[in-house]
Amino acid sequence: MHNDIFSSLVISQIVNATGLDSRVASFKKQLKLSDQQTAELDKVYQETRERVRTIKQEIRDIEKEKQYRLEAMLTPEQAKLY
């Protein structure tokens, strides 16, 4: 049990020191990934996070546009009720 705690602390320090995602550090340990594999996996996670962030922003923009379009078609009385 102490070894597990120690391992978790070491992984935590590795993540903080290298900036690796905690999942990447965990996979590195569990799967015994090489440095090259770890770097590739980290890149995949970073690129995926960025794509998801972009998509979420696009969804927010679409929702705003929808809101403006709906408000534009309503009469002032209807807009108050909406």
Phi, psi and omega in degrees: 000317179297325178296322178296316179297314179300315180299318179297319179295319179296315178299317179302317179292322178297314180300313181295322183286323185258346182081009179292144172300143182300327178294321180296315179298321179295314178298321180304315182288309185295319184264357182054053181288147174287169178299322179294316178297319179297316179297318179295317179296317178299319178297318179300314180296317180296314180295321179295315178302317181294318179297317179296317178301317180296315180296318178299320178295319178299319179296316178300318179296319178296317179297320177297314180300317178301314181300314179298317181295319179295314180297325181291330183274345182273150173286163178304323179293318179294321181299325178296325181279337182281000000 
